[in-house]
Amino acid sequence: MMDFLHKIPNLDAYGNPQYFVYLAIALIPIVVAMYHQKRLHVYEALVQFGFIFVMFTGVKWQQGMALLAYIAWEFIIVGGYMTYRKNANNSIVFYVMTFLSLLPLLMVKLTPAFFGHNSFLGFMGISYLTFRATGMVMTARDGVISDFKPAMFFKFVLFMPTFTSGPIDRYERFEKDYNNMPDKDEYLDMLQKAVWYVMLGFLYKFLIAYVLKEYFQIYLEKAAIANGGISWSLIGYMYVYGLDLYFDFAGYSMFAVAISYLFGIRSPINFNRPFISKNLKDFWNRWHMSLSFWFRDFVFMRLSFLLMKKKVFKSRVTTANVAYIFNMLLMGFWHGVTRFYIAYGLFHGIGLVINDAWLRYKRKHKKEIPHNKFTEIFATFLTLQVVFVGFLIFSGILDKIFFK
């Protein structure tokens, strides 16, 4: 069996034009049926299973085994908690079940830091599947969702278009889309947007990001490391890396949203012109929005409420500041247990604290602080520099230069 899996060619999601050819052929019956307001439940499941299956063939077959174990675990945890929640609402049970839902991801993230090798539980997409599953536990606690539906659980958590890297959807929104078929006009509009997103995704990921990385980023990285310290090549690398990161990930996200639309699912948009942000909070409302909003709703808001409820701090400002830093540090840890990812989270946490302090000061001194087109342009320019310094930290190149 393992030899059979090892011999099947591996096909990464949205990795090359060949993938899109296979996907387009498989999607034709789905698109035709959706246009006539019919959902091919079995065929959709087979298509999604097939494309997830080829993600974990070849050398990645062990990740496929980890995925099966992971799904079984989350099915027990989420299903168990939602069944329990219908009759009781104990906080300790909630915290334990949330921790157990996060446990596989924690093990995957911490194993390299403590043992020097990757966890056998790891597989491509585990972070985004965990956000979905853990989100179900938390929204069940809030009473937003109540009935555990096994079939819908698998459809939601294993939704193929957004499997590997999001966008991160919410169960209640996904279920509503799945159960409410768009009419012909709505679906034609979704189809039109899907075609546009695919074209834009190809431009972003396979042209702009490719050129930035192959013709600029690689050269600038080598030059920056060779020069050592702060150099013009390092500054150039900072901007090129940030742009490449955006165009590559935004391109992927457009593919994911486009294919979701073809299934009749309006997956959330991940980017909304982040480089025109007027401040750091505005940036996080535009950059990787599904992740940012997930952390905002399930970490920042809940921690702030808990700290206020327990009266840990007298000041609401202090409460918010602590929540900002904890939230962004946690996001840094999520990217990986390395000093540059943790530094990136701390950088943005402190940045949001300073940003909030400035906004409060502006509200108190409206008459004294000018507000016009020039100040807006300057605010956008300044925010952009802060964002790109954050990208520089995130890239890990400073670690290579200063901590060889």
C-alpha positions in Angstrom: 0.0 0.0 0.0 2.8 2.4 1.0 4.7 1.6 -2.2 1.6 2.3 -4.2 1.2 5.7 -2.6 4.8 6.5 -3.1 4.6 5.9 -6.8 1.6 8.2 -7.5 2.8 11.6 -8.6 2.3 14.4 -6.1 0.3 17.5 -7.1 0.5 20.6 -4.9 -2.6 22.9 -4.8 -2.3 25.7 -7.3 1.4 24.9 -7.8 1.6 24.8 -11.6 -0.5 25.2 -14.7 -0.9 21.4 -15.0 -2.9 21.4 -11.7 -5.3 24.0 -13.2 -5.9 21.9 -16.3 -6.9 18.8 -14.2 -9.0 21.0 -11.9 -10.8 22.7 -14.7 -11.8 19.4 -16.3 -13.0 18.1 -12.9 -15.0 21.2 -12.2 -17.0 21.3 -15.4 -19.9 19.1 -14.2 -20.0 21.0 -10.9 -20.2 24.4 -12.6 -23.0 23.1 -15.0 -25.0 21.7 -12.1 -24.5 24.8 -9.9 -25.8 27.0 -12.8 -29.0 24.9 -12.8 -29.2 25.2 -9.0 -28.3 21.6 -8.3 -25.5 20.4 -6.0 -23.8 17.1 -7.0 -23.0 16.1 -3.4 -21.3 12.8 -4.2 -19.4 14.0 -7.2 -18.2 17.2 -5.3 -17.0 14.9 -2.5 -15.1 12.7 -4.9 -13.4 15.6 -6.7 -12.4 17.2 -3.4 -11.1 13.9 -2.0 -9.2 13.2 -5.3 -7.4 16.5 -5.2 -6.6 16.3 -1.5 -5.4 12.7 -2.1 -2.8 13.7 -4.7 -1.5 16.4 -2.4 -0.3 13.5 -0.1 1.0 11.0 -2.6 4.6 10.3 -3.6 7.1 11.4 -1.0 4.3 13.0 1.1 2.4 9.8 1.8 3.3 10.0 5.5 1.7 13.4 5.7 -1.5 11.8 4.3 -1.5 9.3 7.2 -1.0 12.1 9.7 -4.0 13.9 8.1 -6.2 10.8 8.6 -5.2 10.6 12.3 -5.7 14.4 12.7 -9.2 14.3 11.3 -10.2 11.4 13.5 -8.9 13.3 16.5 -10.7 16.6 15.7 -13.9 14.7 14.9 -13.9 13.2 18.4 -12.9 16.5 20.1 -15.3 18.8 18.2 -18.2 16.3 18.1 -17.7 15.5 21.8 -17.7 19.1 22.9 -20.7 20.1 20.8 -22.7 17.2 22.1 -21.7 18.1 25.7 -22.4 21.8 25.1 -26.1 21.1 24.4 -26.6 20.2 28.0 -23.9 22.0 30.0 -21.4 24.9 29.8 -18.5 24.4 32.2 -15.6 26.7 31.6 -12.9 24.1 32.6 -14.4 21.6 30.1 -14.3 24.3 27.4 -10.7 25.2 28.0 -9.6 21.6 28.1 -11.4 20.8 24.8 -10.0 23.9 23.2 -6.5 22.8 24.3 -7.1 19.3 23.0 -8.3 20.7 19.7 -5.0 22.7 19.4 -2.8 19.9 20.7 -1.8 18.4 17.3 -0.8 21.8 16.0 1.1 22.6 19.2 3.0 19.4 18.9 3.9 20.1 15.2 5.1 23.6 16.0 7.0 22.8 19.2 8.7 19.5 18.0 11.4 21.2 15.8 12.3 23.7 18.5 12.7 21.1 21.3 13.8 18.0 19.4 15.4 19.4 16.2 13.2 17.5 13.7 9.8 17.8 12.3 6.9 16.1 14.0 5.5 12.9 12.4 2.0 14.5 13.0 2.7 17.3 10.6 1.1 17.7 7.2 0.5 20.6 4.8 -2.5 22.6 5.9 -2.7 21.5 9.5 -2.7 25.1 10.8 -5.7 26.1 8.7 -7.7 23.0 9.5 -7.0 23.7 13.2 -8.3 27.2 12.9 -11.6 25.8 11.5 -11.9 23.0 14.0 -11.0 25.1 17.1 -13.2 27.8 15.8 -16.1 25.3 15.9 -15.4 24.6 19.6 -15.3 28.3 20.4 -18.5 29.2 18.5 -20.2 26.2 20.1 -19.3 27.6 23.5 -20.9 30.9 22.4 -24.1 29.1 21.3 -23.6 30.3 17.7 -23.7 26.7 16.5 -25.3 23.9 18.5 -26.0 20.7 16.5 -23.0 18.6 15.5 -23.5 17.4 11.9 -20.8 14.9 11.0 -21.2 15.2 7.2 -21.0 19.0 7.4 -18.0 18.8 9.7 -16.0 16.9 7.1 -17.3 19.2 4.3 -16.2 22.3 6.2 -12.9 21.2 7.7 -11.7 19.4 4.5 -13.0 21.9 2.0 -10.5 21.4 -0.8 -10.2 24.9 -2.4 -8.9 26.5 0.9 -7.3 23.3 2.3 -3.6 24.2 2.4 -3.4 27.9 3.3 -6.9 29.3 3.8 -8.6 31.7 3.7 -10.0 30.7 7.1 -13.7 30.4 7.0 -16.3 30.2 9.8 -18.5 27.1 10.1 -21.8 29.0 10.4 -21.0 31.1 7.3 -19.9 28.0 5.3 -22.9 26.0 6.3 -25.3 28.8 5.2 -23.6 29.0 1.8 -23.6 25.3 1.3 -27.3 24.9 2.2 -28.5 28.0 0.2 -27.8 27.6 -3.5 -27.2 30.8 -5.4 -29.7 31.5 -8.1 -28.6 31.7 -11.8 -27.8 35.4 -11.7 -25.9 35.1 -8.4 -23.9 32.2 -9.7 -23.1 33.9 -13.0 -21.7 36.8 -10.9 -19.7 34.4 -8.8 -18.4 32.7 -12.0 -17.4 36.0 -13.5 -15.5 36.9 -10.3 -13.9 33.5 -10.2 -12.5 33.9 -13.7 -11.2 37.4 -12.8 -9.6 36.1 -9.6 -7.9 33.2 -11.5 -6.5 35.6 -14.1 -5.3 38.0 -11.4 -3.9 35.1 -9.4 -1.8 33.9 -12.4 -0.5 37.5 -12.8 0.4 37.8 -9.1 1.8 34.4 -8.3 3.3 33.1 -11.5 4.5 36.3 -13.1 5.1 39.2 -10.6 6.1 37.0 -7.6 8.2 34.8 -9.8 10.1 37.7 -11.3 10.6 39.4 -7.9 12.0 36.3 -6.4 14.1 34.8 -9.2 15.5 38.1 -10.6 15.8 40.3 -7.5 15.2 38.6 -4.1 17.7 35.8 -4.5 20.5 38.2 -5.6 19.7 40.9 -3.0 19.7 38.2 -0.2 23.1 36.9 -1.2 24.5 40.5 -1.4 23.0 41.5 2.0 24.5 38.5 3.8 27.8 39.0 2.1 27.9 42.7 3.0 26.8 42.1 6.6 25.2 44.6 8.8 22.9 47.3 7.5 23.4 47.8 3.8 21.6 49.1 0.7 21.2 45.6 -0.5 19.5 44.7 2.8 17.1 47.6 2.3 16.4 46.5 -1.2 15.8 43.0 0.0 13.4 44.3 2.6 11.1 45.8 -0.1 11.5 43.0 -2.6 10.8 40.3 0.0 7.7 42.1 1.2 6.3 42.6 -2.3 7.1 39.0 -3.2 5.4 37.7 0.0 2.3 39.7 -0.9 2.0 38.8 -4.5 2.7 35.1 -3.9 0.2 34.7 -1.1 -2.4 37.1 -2.5 -2.2 35.1 -5.8 -2.7 31.8 -4.0 -5.6 33.3 -2.0 -7.3 34.5 -5.2 -7.1 31.0 -6.6 -8.6 29.6 -3.4 -11.5 32.1 -3.4 -12.1 31.6 -7.1 -12.4 27.8 -6.8 -14.6 28.2 -3.7 -17.0 30.4 -5.8 -17.3 27.6 -8.4 -18.5 25.3 -5.6 -21.0 28.0 -4.6 -19.1 28.9 -1.4 -18.2 32.6 -0.9 -14.9 32.1 1.0 -13.7 35.4 2.6 -11.3 37.6 0.7 -7.8 37.6 2.3 -6.4 40.9 1.1 -7.8 44.3 0.6 -5.1 46.7 -0.8 -3.0 46.5 2.4 -0.3 48.9 1.1 -2.7 51.9 1.3 -3.2 51.4 5.0 -3.2 54.7 7.0 -2.0 53.0 10.3 -1.0 49.7 11.7 -4.5 48.7 12.8 -5.8 49.5 9.4 -3.1 47.3 7.9 -4.2 44.3 9.9 -7.8 44.9 8.8 -6.5 44.6 5.2 -3.6 42.0 5.4 -4.4 38.3 5.6 -7.8 39.3 6.9 -9.2 35.8 7.6 -6.2 35.1 9.9 -6.2 38.6 11.5 -9.9 38.5 12.2 -9.7 34.9 13.6 -7.1 36.1 16.1 -9.0 39.2 16.8 -12.3 37.4 17.6 -11.0 34.3 19.3 -7.9 35.6 21.1 -7.8 39.4 21.4 -11.5 39.9 22.2 -11.8 36.9 24.5 -8.6 37.8 26.4 -9.7 41.4 26.8 -13.1 40.3 28.1 -11.5 37.9 30.5 -9.0 40.4 31.9 -11.8 43.0 32.4 -14.1 40.5 33.9 -11.4 39.4 36.4 -10.4 43.0 36.9 -6.8 42.1 36.4 -6.0 45.7 35.4 -7.8 48.9 36.4 -7.3 50.6 33.1 -9.1 49.5 29.9 -6.1 50.9 28.0 -3.7 48.6 29.9 -6.0 45.7 29.2 -6.1 46.4 25.5 -2.3 46.8 25.4 -1.6 43.5 27.1 -4.1 41.8 24.8 -2.5 43.4 21.7 1.0 42.1 22.6 -0.2 38.7 23.7 -2.3 38.3 20.5 0.5 39.3 18.2 3.1 37.2 20.1 0.8 34.2 19.7 0.5 34.9 16.0 4.3 35.0 15.8 4.6 31.7 17.6 2.0 30.3 15.2 4.3 31.0 12.3 7.1 29.1 14.0 9.0 28.8 17.3 12.0 30.9 16.1 13.4 34.1 17.4 12.6 36.1 14.2 8.9 35.0 14.1 8.6 35.7 17.8 10.3 39.1 17.3 7.9 39.8 14.4 4.9 39.2 16.6 6.4 41.4 19.4 7.2 44.1 16.9 3.6 44.3 15.7 2.2 44.0 19.2 4.2 47.0 20.4 3.4 48.7 17.1 -0.4 48.3 17.8 0.1 49.7 21.3 1.8 52.8 20.0 -0.7 53.1 17.2 -3.6 53.0 19.7 -1.9 55.6 21.9 -1.5 57.9 18.8 -5.1 57.5 17.8 -6.3 58.4 21.4 -4.0 61.4 21.3 -5.4 62.5 17.9 -9.0 62.3 19.2 -8.1 64.5 22.2 -6.3 67.1 20.1 -8.3 67.2 16.9 -8.0 71.0 16.5 -4.3 71.0 17.0 -3.3 68.2 14.6 -3.8 69.0 10.9 -5.7 66.5 8.8 -5.5 66.8 5.0 -4.4 64.9 1.9 -0.7 65.5 2.7 -1.1 64.1 6.3 -3.0 61.1 4.9 -0.2 60.4 2.3 2.4 60.8 5.0 0.5 58.4 7.3 0.3 55.8 4.5 4.0 56.2 3.7 5.0 55.9 7.4 2.8 52.8 7.9 4.3 51.2 4.8 7.8 51.6 6.2 6.8 50.0 9.5 5.1 47.2 7.7 8.2 46.5 5.5 10.5 46.5 8.5 8.2 43.9 10.0 8.6 41.8 6.8 12.3 42.1 7.1 12.2 40.7 10.6 9.7 38.0 9.4 12.0 36.9 6.5 14.7 35.7 8.9 17.6 37.4 7.1 18.5 39.5 10.1 19.0 36.2 12.0 21.5 35.1 9.3 23.4 38.4 9.3 23.6 39.1 13.0 23.3 35.7 14.6 25.5 33.5 12.3 
